Amino acid sequence: MKKVKWGVIGCGGIADRRMIPGMLNAENVELIAVMDTNYQ
């Protein structure tokens, strides 16, 4: 199966707690970029 490549813009609470962990657990998803206005 071909992977869906994602980038996340805005890494606030919902992205950090739900969206990114969900992507990392999915077999057909590849997280390739993360961007936020605040460097942490």
C-alpha positions as CSV (number, residue, x, y, z in Angstrom):
1,M,0.0,0.0,0.0
2,K,1.3,3.5,-0.9
3,K,1.9,5.8,2.1
4,V,0.2,9.2,2.4
5,K,2.8,11.8,3.2
6,W,1.7,14.5,5.7
7,G,3.0,17.7,7.1
8,V,1.7,19.4,10.2
9,I,1.3,23.1,10.5
10,G,0.6,24.3,14.0
11,C,1.8,21.9,16.7
12,G,-0.4,23.0,19.6
13,G,-2.2,20.8,22.0
14,I,-4.5,18.8,19.7
15,A,-1.7,18.1,17.2
16,D,0.7,17.1,20.0
17,R,-1.7,14.9,21.9
18,R,-3.9,13.4,19.2
19,M,-3.0,14.0,15.6
20,I,0.7,13.3,15.5
21,P,0.6,10.2,17.7
22,G,-2.3,8.9,15.5
23,M,-0.3,9.4,12.4
24,L,2.8,7.7,13.8
25,N,0.6,4.6,14.6
26,A,-1.0,4.4,11.2
27,E,0.7,2.0,8.7
28,N,-0.1,4.0,5.6
29,V,1.0,7.4,6.8
30,E,4.4,9.1,6.7
31,L,5.0,12.3,8.7
32,I,7.5,14.3,6.7
33,A,7.3,17.8,8.1
34,V,6.3,19.7,11.3
35,M,6.1,23.5,11.5
36,D,5.1,25.9,14.2
37,T,5.6,29.6,14.8
38,N,7.2,28.9,18.2
39,Y,10.5,27.0,18.4
40,Q,10.6,24.6,21.3
